[in-house]
Amino acid sequence: MASVQKSHEERAQSAAQKAAETKEAAAEKARGAMDAAAEKAREAREAAAEKAEGANEEEEEDVMLRVKAADQMTGQAFNDVGPMGGEGTGMPRRRRSSG
């Protein structure tokens, strides 16, 4: 009878050990899943920040191109120097000589 009782205790200890190992394996798997989810969320935030930053630059460039196109349609440009002949550009005006 003592051997039956001892065998029963050994089986109980073995089952408890196996349950503890299973519990630890499940906890480790859950930690891995949580780490993967956190990494994916971090990558999504970084991608959204990069997209927002790139969209701002594209928007500025789009505005500049639209303004330039409007100026070209009206015959003006960003580097409009004004009428030729003034302020040292173009042909100089003749001065009348006194005398």
WOLINGI-V589513 format. One record per residue. N is the residue number from 0. RES is the residue in three letters. SS is DSSP state (H for helix, E for strand, L for the rest). PSI is psi as a letter, one per 30 degrees, with the letter a starting at -180 (NA if undefined). Layout:
n-><N N>
res-><RES RES>
ss-><SS SS>
psi-><PSI PSI>
This chain:
n-><0 1 2 3 4 5 6 7 8 9 10 11 12 13 14 15 16 17 18 19 20 21 22 23 24 25 26 27 28 29 30 31 32 33 34 35 36 37 38 39 40 41 42 43 44 45 46 47 48 49 50 51 52 53 54 55 56 57 58 59 60 61 62 63 64 65 66 67 68 69 70 71 72 73 74 75 76 77 78 79 80 81 82 83 84 85 86 87 88 89 90 91 92 93 94 95 96 97 98>
res-><MET ALA SER VAL GLN LYS SER HIS GLU GLU ARG ALA GLN SER ALA ALA GLN LYS ALA ALA GLU THR LYS GLU ALA ALA ALA GLU LYS ALA ARG GLY ALA MET ASP ALA ALA ALA GLU LYS ALA ARG GLU ALA ARG GLU ALA ALA ALA GLU LYS ALA GLU GLY ALA ASN GLU GLU GLU GLU GLU ASP VAL MET LEU ARG VAL LYS ALA ALA ASP GLN MET THR GLY GLN ALA PHE ASN ASP VAL GLY PRO MET GLY GLY GLU GLY THR GLY MET PRO ARG ARG ARG ARG SER SER GLY>
ss-><L H H H H H H H H H H H H H H H H H H H H H H H H H H H H H H H H H H H H H H H H H H H H H H H H H H H H H H H H H H H H H H H H H H H H H H H H L L L L L L L L L L L L L L L L L L L L L L L L L L>
psi-><e e e e e e e e e e e e e e e e e e e e e e e e e e e e e e e e e e e e e e e e e e e e e e e e e e e e e e e e e e e e e e e e e e e e e e e e e g g l l e h j f a k k f k h g k a k k k k k k k k NA>
